[in-house]
Amino acid sequence: EVSESQISVPKNIGCVPKSHLVQMVRKAAKALYLQGVSCCTCTRARYLLYPLSYDCKSKIVNTELLIRCPESKIDYRFALTIEPVTENYESEVI
């Protein structure tokens, strides 16, 4: 698992607390590793989350996740969107 010291996120983005942002970065790193981004297992990798935009009405937050790994000397950039979901989200998806 990605350690908190590897993750740099703003104190909060809109109404999303830092603890949720850190958890989101961890889940994204796990998913990216499963898709072949091997840097996501490197303990030297750094994860930087930047806000791109925040829509106050819909509470949708657009961010950029930058993954830097000194071992491969490659930077990976991903766009992540954070949006609130209803309590019945799982049943709505099915």
Number of C-alpha atoms within 10 A of each C-alpha: 11 21 11 15 9 15 18 18 18 14 11 13 20 14 11 16 12 15 12 11 20 21 14 14 21 19 14 16 22 16 13 16 14 11 9 9 14 13 23 24 15 14 14 14 19 22 26 17 23 17 18 13 14 17 11 10 6 9 14 16 20 17 18 16 20 17 21 20 20 12 11 11 9 11 13 13 14 13 13 18 14 15 12 11 8 7 8 8 10 9 7 8 6 5
